[in-house]
Amino acid sequence: MDEDGARLGFLGQKTWEATATLSCRPLEELEFRLEYRHDDSNRLVFSDHHTVGHNHGLNTLSLEVLFRF
């Protein structure tokens, strides 16, 4: 919690997040990851495609490819 707004810029803002990751390693040096993340706040701080500060939450889906050498 950021009660004084020093880190997030909003007084009394409460935030939380949850992340789920699926990982597949077909080869020792190659890894694929599919990640879903949800961020949430008690304030309207997340933007949609049109306006800033319109939503309480934000969903993100990402695909990562890692190559180890």
Stockholm file with secondary structure:
# STOCKHOLM 1.0

chainA/1-69         MDEDGARLGFLGQKTWEATATLSCRPLEELEFRLEYRHDDSNRLVFSDHHTVGHNHGLNTLSLEVLFRF
#=GR chainA/1-69 SS CBTTSTTTSSTTBCEEEEEEEEEEEEETTEEEEEEEEEEEESSCCBCCSSCTTCBSEEEEEEEEEEECC
#=GC SS_cons        CBTTSTTTSSTTBCEEEEEEEEEEEEETTEEEEEEEEEEEESSCCBCCSSCTTCBSEEEEEEEEEEECC
//
